[in-house]
Amino acid sequence: MLNKFTGLVIVGLTLLSGCSDNNVKPTTTKPVTETTSQTNQIQVGKDYHSQSNPEQVKVTHIDLDLTVDFDHKVMSGYAELTFDKKDPKATSLIVDTRDLTINSVTANGQKIDFDLHDADDFLGAALEIPLPDSGNKVKINYATSPQASGVQWLTPAQTAGKKYPFLFTQAQAIHARSFIPLQDSPQVRVTYKATIRTPKELLAVMSASNDPNTERDGVYEFNMPQPIPSYLIALGVGDLHFKAMGERTGVYAEPSILDAAAAEFEDTESMLIATEKLYGPYRWDRYDLLILPPSFPFGGMENPRLSFITPTVIAGDKSLVSLIAHELAHSWSGNTVTNATWRDLWLNEGFTTYLTYRIMENVYGKDRYKQEAVLGYQSLEADVTNLTDKDQILAIDLRGRDPDDVFSDIPYEKGALFLREVEQKIGRDNMDAFLMEYFQHFKFQSITTDEFLAYFKKHVVANYPDKLDMDRINQWIFEPGVPQGAPMPESNAFSIVDNARNNWLNGEVNANQIDTQNWTVHQWLYFLNNMPDELSLEQLHDLDRAFNLTESHNNEIAHSWLLIAVKNWYQPAFPRLHDYLVHIGRNKLVKPLYKALSKTVEGKAIAKKAFDEAKAGYHPLTVKANQGFVE
Ligand SMILES: [Zn+2]
């Protein structure tokens, strides 16, 4: 998924003294802590975030039949699980649930006594089902709760069209269990079929086969023939309409934003073709986008065949479409080759971030890629400054922790930087050949960091004994920080911006004398993100007068500016700030603002007012992530 994105974090002090983009200091590796011994205690491949028992009895297919009840905010029906008994001695199937009402469990038409265990705080409640005497299917009749952590129910007022309600699910990391009883682990891959029943005027879409010409009759059938991990099962229901963008690509959205979305993302087909050329065939048939209401808590979610996308990147100038490249890239890294546990998330996100940069370079050219890479690097630097040592490790120890609480740029940008270093050492052609083979070799499998390393050692490191060594690779993966000498992205386009900012800060020019006519959105973000922490009221007025930043229509530029406004108590921007917080639920756009506001009593009052007004429309994950700032 794309939780993070470039350019939103005010970076560390190294950049504030006006140094240009090409002399950002490398981050030194911090001393190795007890991580190595900790790592040894981890049972590699064990999923600490599921209570299910796939090693004994593994679910292989799910048949769903669910009715969506908007009045009661409940989905009800059944999930029939087909299983494979791996261990002849196994006596029960255990699946994960959270806040589900289990009405009955049957097999071969007969009721089975089941045991719903006590709920764990963040893992939910294990559902234990004795294996039936014959057959390999059990049917669970159940209903979700209105508070299901993986489902957001929106009233008509919270949608773009204001006429119909909307529902979407978000299963990653461990929320599928809140709307389907299943083995909620990325190492359990299932195929699925579903029948979704909705009010007649609405359309349901899923991470499965979607027929753009389906009859709108309130009963929709889906089939996902490729085995996918549970976190990729996804459903959207709303006043959705379809517009084709290319032969294999199209967009689903509410009518009022359909044309704008299709225009913004019209390069999706070119991205798909470019990615296939680099990394081998797209294995999922169609690639469509579902544009969600602004409360979607993430940038995007790579649900197979149908990425879920925040509308906050519809900027009118394609400036934020690297998000689409990211979600598309997951079709290879993440959906085709999947992390086996959440400790291995970097295999999904690091590879995908590396691929994203390559796709952007291929479709939009080197200049744009370089600008985005520098912003990504700065964001990583900020995380390395702020995170504890153990949270800077790619193969992170998440035992006893909710994966939602540990999201950072580390798996994304540090993972990508590691692969960039490998590319620089062995050459781009060799890197591409390796990646193509890797996706082919592990297709439709879920693998651990250790499995990746064994493969990498045999198929890459062994071929380049003079260029790669396992000590350094292990340092990248098992130690905090970024190794000395790591590649550092640079962009000449940012030198101009550094000069302009310096001249303005030194008082040599007024803001309206800066020649910004040809600046890209990324140059603007770089300009704002690297401002000193403190600016005078006069300076803020000067910037706002010259560039109308408070009214910026670009959500990322607005974010960067509002963060500066909060830090410097620039009150003319506060009505926009309130509006921004109330209308956008994408966590990475609102969280830094709430965090900055929470530092003063007056700021907290502003935050609380916005939060109280916005809360009903926020996703449960956004509420959870920000509640602490307003209490
Ligand atoms: Zn991602």
Residues whose N, C-alpha, C, O or C-beta is under 5 A from the ligand:
A	BS01	ZN	M1 L2 E349 T352
